[in-house]
Amino acid sequence: AMAALVELSAVFLDRGVAKWEAPNRDQGFLYFFASLEHLGFAPWRFHARARAQEILEACGAHRSDKSTAALLKLASQEPLAHAILRENLKHFGARPEKWMETLRSMLWEIPGWAGMFHRMEVHTSEAPPDTRVRVADFCA
């Protein structure tokens, strides 16, 4: 899973060297990542495909229905990536006072990538053209 995340991050942040151009980079990494999930066919990825569909719906890409009501409610109160992070941290049983430590430990599994997302978010001239780079999207 981490190898796939690294490969997709490389394509998303690419400045013209990758073999293919990431679609929807202007929508951010979370949207880009979710938009690719439907391309898979492994049955055990059913939950991931359902969550990706909810993310796309919350971003306004597709019709909305009852399955995304909770996510849409959270997204209306805070950025979608933050809502997803909060939901995941609660699901994994992390106590709120340990959320930052939990995120840091997860990011240590893929060194350098959060730093690159952060740098391109802060120094937008270094980001690929027409690309919305947010470290929160990467973490979510």
N, C-alpha and C positions, 0 to 999 in steps of 0.2 A: 504494500500500500504506500509506503514512504517513497519507494522508487518511482511509482506512478506520479505521486505528488511532485517530486523533484522534476521529472520529465515535463509535466504540464506547466510547472512554474518556469522552467527554462524557455519553453515555447511562448508563454504569456509575456515574459519580460524581454524576449528577444528583440534585438535592434537590427534584424535583417540577415542573420546567419542561419537560422533554423531551416529545416527542410520544408516546413509548412507554416503558414501564417495563422495565428490564433484568431478564430472568429469572435466577434462581440467583445473585443478588448475594451471598447469604450464603455461597456456596462460593468466592468470590474471582474476580478478573478473569481469571485463567488458565482456570478452569473455564468461566466465562461466554463467553470468547472461543472456546474449543474447542467449546462446545455449539452455537454458531451456524454453525460451518463446514459441517455437513451440509446446511444450507439452500441452499447453492450448487449449481450444476450444470455449471460450466465444466470441461471435461475436463482442462485443464492444471492444475487444482487438486487432482488426484488425490493427490499426495504430501501436501499440506497437510491434506486430509480424513483420510488415513491417520494422520498425526501427531496430529491432533485426537482421533481415536478412541482412540489410545494414551493420550493425556492423560486422557480421560474414564474409561478403564478403570483407569488408575493411581489415579484419584480414587475408584474404587469405584462408578462410575455404571453400568458395563456389565460383562458377563462378561469374564474375562481369558483370554488364550491365549498361545501362544508368542511372538507378535509383540511383546508388551509386556514380555517377561521382563526384558530389559536395563533398560528404563525403570523397571520396578517395583523392580528390585534397587537402582538408583541412588536412587530415591525412598525406599527403606527406610533408606538411610544418611544422607540429607540431605533438606531440603525439596524438593518436586518442582520448583518454579521454579528453585532453585539447580542441580539436576541438569540441567535443560534448558539453562540458561545455560552451564554447564560444557561440555555436549555440543556446543552450537552454537559456542562460542568455539574449541573444539578442531577442529571441522569446518572452520571458516574459517581455521585455521592460525595463530591468535593465540597467541603465547607466553604462558605463565602470568603472567610478570612484566608483561605488557602488557594483561592482561584489564581492569583498571580503566580504563585509558586508552581501550581499544577500546569499552567500554560507554559511557563519557562521550561519545566522538565520535558514537556512534549516537544517544544521547539528545539531542545538540545538533540533530539533524534535526527533532525535535519539541519545541521549547522550551516549558517550563512544565509539561508534563504529569507528568513524573517528580516534580517539586516538589509538585504537587498531590496525587499519590498518597502521597508521603512525609508531607506535612502531615496528611492525613486518617488515615494509619497512626499517627502520633504523637499527634495530637489527635483521638481517636476520636469525641468529641462533635460534631465538624465533618463527619464522614462521614455519608452517608445512613443512615437507620435500617436495621438488620438487614443491613448490608453489610460484608463482610470486605475491607478495603483493605490491600494489601501492595505496596510498590514493586517487590519482587522478581517478583511476578506480572506486573506491567506490563512489566518488562524482559525477561522470558522470552518 
